[in-house]
Amino acid sequence: MVSSVQIAITAFGVSAFVSGVSTLINPSYTLDFLDLPLAALPSVRGNALAAIGMGIYYSLAAYQNNTAFFAASVPMRLLSASIFWAQGWQVASIWEGIGSIATGLALLWQLRLEKNKNE
């Protein structure tokens, strides 16, 4: 049975993958959206490739039900959210923050279900 944590991680992975692909297809949208100069185009493309990779490994971790990975992703994504916010990237910050909180809550819920099942 698929857990709520797997669903949360899969949703994040798919959204990262789609975001990366769409940025590779139309990087000028990201430049405009983030108010970046044309000189940032190589970095935007690099970030798009990173998002595609992240989407793949998050989806793989969800498929494998890798709870250690799920738990490790929560503080890192909260850190990312705070750094993105400080840079003025509110959309990316909110995306990371909501995703990490959803994953953390789903992990806690899963632990509670497993504890109740074992009692």
Secondary structure by P-SEA (a helix, b strand, c coil): cccaaaaaaaaaaaaaaaaaaaaaacaaaaaaaacccccaaaaaaaaaaaaaaaaaaaaaaaaacaaaaaaaaaaaaaaaaaaaaaacaaaaaaaaaaaaaaaaaaaaaaaaaaaaaac
